Amino acid sequence: MADHEPVIGIDLGTTNSVVAIVQSGQPHVIKNRTGQSLTPSMVAVTAGGKRLVGNLAKRQAITNPENTVYASKRLIGRKYSSEQIQKAREVLPYHLVCGEHDDVRVQLGDRPVSLPEVSAAVLQELRKDAEALLGRTVTKAVVTVPAYFNDGQRQATKDAGRIAGLDVLRIINEPTAAALAYGFARNVNGKIAVFDLGGGTLDVSVLDVSKGVFEVVATGGDTYLGGEDFDNRIIEWLVMAFAKEHGVDLRKDRMALQRLKDAAERAKMELSTVQETAINLPFLYTPSGGTSALHLQASLTRAKLEELTRDLAERTVQIAEQVLSEAKVKASELKEIILVGGMTRMPMVQALVQRHFKEPSKGVHPEEVVALGAAIQADALLRPDSQVLLLDVTPQSLGVAIAGGYTRRLIAKNTTVPTSVTETFHTSRDGQTTVKIMVLQGESDIAHQNELLGEFILSGLRLATRGEVEVDVTFDINAEGIVSVSARDRETGVQQSIIVTASGGLTDTELKEILEDQEDLMLEAQASSEVIFKRAALETAAKEVEALMPQVRQLAGTSEFGSDALRKAEAILVSSRAAAKSEDIILLADWIEQLEKTRTLFVGVLERLGAREK
Amino acid sequence: MRSENEASKPDEAAALAEEVDLPLERKREILAREAALGQDHYAFLGVKPGASVKEISGAYHEASRVFHPDRYFGKQLGSYQARLDRVFRRLAEAHGTLTDDAKRDAYLKANPRLRVAAAAAAPARPPSADDDTARQAERRARLARHPYLARDAKAKSLVTEAKSQLKSGTPERALGLLHMASKLDPRHNPGAAERNEAHAQKNAERVKTEFERAREALAVGDSAAALTAYRSILALEPTSHEAAFSAAQLLFRAGAPAESRALAQTAVQLRGDHVPSLVLLGTVCGQLGMNKLARRHLEAALERDADNAEAKQLLKKLRWV
């Protein structure tokens, strides 16, 4: 057993990365060659053209900001034209350039470097640390990513592994890894919740554990709520005070803003252990016109910080409650709640978690737990007698774009993988011989608000009127998380398929345009007979109301009531016609009810007013 | 069915002879489960109909230990790869269906034989003190056997459940439950009041999110998206002055005065005292050549705010036309 090739687990973090391994049944962190367990996720190129990674890169960052890359995890797998990248360009000291396929590259020295290459440099460093400890080569790893990472970001992370010479056996979610490490060490049986509040995001996962089987029940969270939002509250507070005192808006000064950001983060961290801290930023602002530079001096107490950020902290626990209720798990059923991520060090967050759920589990090292979990999963995959089995889920829903610009979801989020689903669709146009299958990932009913994972065309369908040709679409996710999609003409058996390998990475508007252009090629979802029946009923009701409109309009001139009711009726007609495309029976029933009410009202009014006129 | 089984015998021998990294015992186990794919969910998981969620999950986890593809990672599996996949997917499906109340009910409805068995099994179980849901299920099952009480009780319990959903702010779920309740007992139409409240809640929620969406869209300069949001708000709540006014403003800026006028008119009708609405309506009317109307609206604006420079200026211009 000691013979099988070593596999490492890697937590590739935004600020720091950690590598771990399971040896003789116990997971432990591998210290890097400078003796620390955390390796900064930083890569730099010196003036002499030398590449530095980790601690060495961090040490020279202040003197070489333009050629030191940090926080590249926030950029990986995104498109250059995306909003996040454009925003990041304004605040990052290093330069981002556009690659050939709208991908992001970093200008390092005289060469633009792709983001997977940047991450690969960090992975390679960790790999070398592991090899130094083990005294043999390491070529296999399990790497963790945030739960909210989409397919493109996961693929880019895998690419990074490949560049670093690592075969990435599996990509697993960070909160899942944390639960694995915790449950493994303490032999937990029951439900575990993981509350992972990092720099930019909140991830919440619920797992059901029994004798080594870790079943992910639900994952959720908010991709735009994290430590940075807390920092921003402090910055706002400082800026306001400064403006009051000196009449200067610091936010307009990039350099000052960067210093404020660092100071705010530091103050926040300090206030997790002390009650009060001082913020000193000398020579923060130099007014034009030769007057002397302005300094910022402030003192922030823990109470004040809590006052500034209470609503944010409340929101994190609300979101966690929501995930729990989606998973149909009551707080009282939870065996453990594990806190992960630097922000969970804040006493207010801990107190709120305790009040809403239960006392957070102690003895978790928030920086190391994720890498340990990755190592446990790596070991479980390769060791035949392992007791650990992870039943993972899809983090986001998968579906296809259908006529009208909507999404038809085939695999809902939180579905256990491997899984496959087949659904029958039909043509949306007369004489449509070609259909386009656009594979979407995301939770929105509006197609273009999701991420496009891939697309393909099935052609050679029989010439027929709309709705006659039926096409089976099958989605399949294997245990490795690889998505494949196929479409089959039911009559001829002609089939087309793709394996989703890379993200299309289009922006919202681009995707919308494509969808509109390709409208003719879309499929329609098979409506159930009940839906068809309701749609017909809705149309009838709408026509009845329409038929009454002219009569009512005639009377409207003479009555105050008329114009108001007419306007309402018009609005109802428009919305109900729009709703007619929906497949939601309850929604359809609602609108039918509304239309019927309007009709009754009109009939009543016409009878009464009409009679009086005569 | 039987003929299929017989036909599969020689296949089975061939499968057992296949050279893969699996012990013979395991091969047999996999083949046996695969042959059982046609069984119902309970039988496939190896639990009795009416088993508790705990029992079902336990059986699922136990079976996963054997049939999850990850257990054989990196092994030479040949045809067993696909077999394992099929078995595990079926296990996950059975578990997913039987542990979700709505899905289980639908499944039992489609399989009346199982429903009877499940209902019969439920009261036989000793009631455990902490298992509220089990006791409730038992009661429901008992009532379900009584033809007169069943519908009424079910409808009532649905309405109660819907009420609690309303309280926790999930009107969609409440609506679904109420819909089912009214279907059960269409004559008395239970939960009518709750339905109204749910609609109101749902609408209010949607209006809120649409306003949010509009705000976000405006922040990034996407006025088309903002306009769509305002329009949906008006559809939900035709009396929203803010939506009407904002949409009219956007349309006017986008160079669509005719469409803008209709909405501006609505805005003025909703709030006749809102000066910016009056000014906007006046401006739009002026652009469309309806000078008389334009003047009337601008004058109305000045009546309420005599110092409104924009209205004054426009009015002056109109007088010269």
Interface residues (C-beta under 8 A of the other chain):
Chain A: E83 L169 D208 S210 K211 G212 V213 E215 S325 K328 A380 L381 L382 P384 L389 L390 L391 T415 T416 P418 T419 S420 N478 A479 S563 R567 K568 A571 V574 S575 A578 I585 I586 A589 D590
Chain B: S57 G58 Y60 H61 S64 R65 H68 P69 D70 R71 F73 G74 D85 F88 R89 A92 H95 G96 D100 S168 E172 L175 G176 H179 H199 V220 L234 A235 L236 P238 T266 Q269
